[in-house]
Amino acid sequence: YRGRTDKFSCQREETGGFYRQSQYRRECHQEKLTWVRNNIKSIAMRILVTSFSIAPRTGGLRVGVLGLCQGLANRGHQVSLYTTNADGNNTLDVPLGVSTLHEDVEVFFYPVQRIIFGNVLSYPMVRALKHGVRNADLVLIHSLYQLTSTAAAHYCRKFRVPYVLRPHGILDPTLARRRRWL
């Protein structure tokens, strides 16, 4: 806000000492917050969301991921969800590698090669993440201890894209002991 004295009346010189200093600072801060709230609403971000699966059998993960994507899209952001067609030990019958509309969210499903002890391996999704992360303003990574999550975090660091990691209860001490090798 420095150098923009025309934007905020509180930055102009006050003569006569009408306001006490603390009250003046509070009003100036409130005026700046109002300006930011009114102008930030129009800025849309490109958000990439990753999840190893959104199959109905995943339960809470599916609800959380799709709900978050729908909420962000309703606020005007461009949201893309990258996930696999994994459904437990089976696969979902969905179009692979192309954009599909799934519950009002743009979803890209990628084929799963293997599921080893609950870990989903999808090399096509890893390749897609390499290109998708470059074009994103923010990446939301759901779940821990998955190859897709590790790859997404790696590419975020490599391309300096900010990311948020949501573990979804995986930090439970019992599960952490099972996954000591990571």
Helices and strands as residue ranges (DSSP letters): G 9-11, H 21-40, E 46-50, G 56-58, H 60-74, E 78-84, E 86-87, E 90-91, E 99-102, E 105-110, E 114-116, E 119-121, H 123-134, E 138-142, H 147-159, E 163-166, H 173-178
